[in-house]
Amino acid sequence: MKLDSIILPILGTILSIFGILPFIFNYPYSDSPDSGPSNLWELILMISYDGKGLHLFVGIALLVLSFFLIFRQRKLQV
């Protein structure tokens, strides 16, 4: 249970940040239809665009679940 209260908020935060990137930054420029990303940042943006917001919803769901588990664990300890 303690491991869940550490991993779930971290994973939820990472996925939420990853899912919000398409709403902040434009899609990376590419020279031709078959050109790939020129650096790691463009790769991250392309993968986050392919998620179509799914990363954001999963991240928020993990954050809500982790807060629920943390409050439930603290309620059981009292």
Steps between C-alpha positions, in 0.01 A plus 500: 500500500786736577652435157170595334493828688842586355485367144144596402534877566836511321368308199181708497698825504729386219208387284308821569797714396551277197132531409487878533793561260287495181284777642804723564739433209446470125571181312870485402593610150594223257653536152317210338232249596762233580737717703542415865574712804836677502541492880353351816265793564336459159462127565328571832265748332417256220422221745286730714309614190436137405338443840223748407443605861478145633817553703339795675187307599698199622735728698212680669332168578820369660535817707141474624545131577824561686348778714206273578737220607713736710196642685360151549834380640522794741140446609580138586803605705303740720 
